């Protein structure tokens, strides 16, 4: 009995529908790959769904279902791909970390640029020195900028690559169908 309950609990979902001023739950079966639907897509559905009458929410779900099924199938394929390629999954599983690192490195670089230029106008562009210290050379300052810039670029590239992996096949598929 508990196995059957767990099976239906894990493989069904519901939407809330207002009927005759009462909130009702409409249950439906989840296909195996639908567990891969990203949270941001669920949130997007909840934000844009029309809740004005009994049929509208269900109708919106039906209208968007093909699109969401394609997203789920694509996410499932990505999950299988990254399960087979564990080295790449290290990068893919931490996209939020790469976003945050790129942002922090960008802020740090901008801050260092602000504090690294001389107060003398003629030397300002050509002789950057970290915190305007005389014991730090122009070459050392430029090396720090280069290292931080490369790190920021790599983090940004990871973010862009994984954004494209998640979205580009879906966009191309949508265009191809039309």
N, C-alpha and C positions, 0 to 999 in steps of 0.2 A: 504494500500500500504506500509506504513512504517513498519507494523508488518511483512509482507512478506519479506521485505528487511532485517529487523533485524534477522528473522529466518534464511535466507540464509547466512547472514554475520556471524552468530554464529555457523552455522552447515556445513560450507564448508571451505576448505583450498586449497592451491595451491602450486605448485612447479614451479621453473623457468627452462625452457628448451631453449637451443639455437638451433634454426632451421633456416637454410639459413642465418647464421650470424645475426639473429635477436633474441632478447630475447622474449619468449612467456611464458604466464602463463597457466598451465594446472590445472584446478580445479577438485576437487573431494569431495565427501560427507564425512563428519566426523561422525563416529558412536558415540553414546552418551558417551561411556566409553573412547573414545580417548582423551577427554579433560584432562584425568588423566595422560597423558604421561609426565614423568619428563623432566625438561628443559635440564638436562645433556644428556639425550638420543637424544633429538632434536639436540643439539650441536654436539654430536658424529656423528649423521647421516650427518650433514652438513660438518663435517671434513673428513669423509671417503668416501663419495659418489663420484663415477666416473663421471666426467663432460666432458669427452672427445668427446662424440658425442651425437646426438639427442636421441638415444634410451637408452644410458647407465644410465642416471640419473633415468629415469622412471623404467628401468629394476632393478636397485639397490633398488628403493623404493618397487617394487613388491617383490623382493627377500627377503627383510628385513621385509616385512609387517606382516607375521605370527608371527615373534619374537616380533615386536612392539605391535601387538594386544594382545599377551599374557602378555606383560608388562603392558599395559593399563588395561586389565581385573584384573590383580593382584593388581595394584594401586587402582583401583575402589573398590575391595574387602577390601583392607586395609582402605580406606577412610570410607567405611560403618562400618567396625569394630571399628575404632577409634571414629566415630560419636556416636556409641552405648556405648562405654566405655570412657566417657569423662575424667576420671582420668588418664587413660593411654595416652590419646591424649595430655595431658599437657606435657608429656615427649616426645612423638613422634613429636610434632609440633616444638620442639626446639632442634633438633639434632645438628644443627650448633652451638648453644649455648653450648651444652654439649661438642662438639669437641673443641671449643675455651677454655672453662673452663679447660678441661683435659690438653690441651697444656700449658696454663698459669700456672696451678698448677704444672705441670712437670718442667717447667722452674724455678718456685719459689722453689720447693724442691731441685733441683740441685744447685741453688744459695745458699740456706741455708746450704746444705751439704758442699759446698766450703768454706763458711765463718764460719762454726761452729766447726771446729776441731782445737785443740790446736796447737801452733807452736812447742811445745816440742814433739819430735818424739815418745817417749815412751808413752805419753798420747794421742797421736793423734787419735788412733782408739778406745780407751776405755773410753775416757772422753770428748765426744763432748759437747761443750757449745755454745749456740747461740751467734754469733758474738764475741766469745771468751770472753764474759763478766763473771766476777767472781760471780756476784749476780744471774746468771741464772744457775740452777743446771743441771746435766746430765739428771735427770729424766724429768725435764721440757722441755729440748731440745728434748728428745726422744718422749715425749708426743706431742709436736708440729709436729715432723716428722710423727708420727702415724696418727694424725688428718688430716694433709694435704695429707698423703698417702691414707687414706681411702676415702677422698673426691675425689682425683684424680682417684682412682680405680672405684668408683661409676660412675663418669662421663664417664670414658672409657667403663665401662660395658654398660651404656645406648647407647653409640655410637655403640658398637659391636652388641648388641641385636637388635637395629633397622636396622643396616646394614643386619644382618641375616634375619630379618623379610621381608625386601625388596627383598633380592637376593636369599636366600636359596630355597624358593619354585620354583623360576624360574629355578634355576640350576638343582634341583631334577627333575622337569618336563621335562627339556631338556634331561637329562640322561635317564629318564624313557622312553621317546619316542624313543630313539635310541636303 
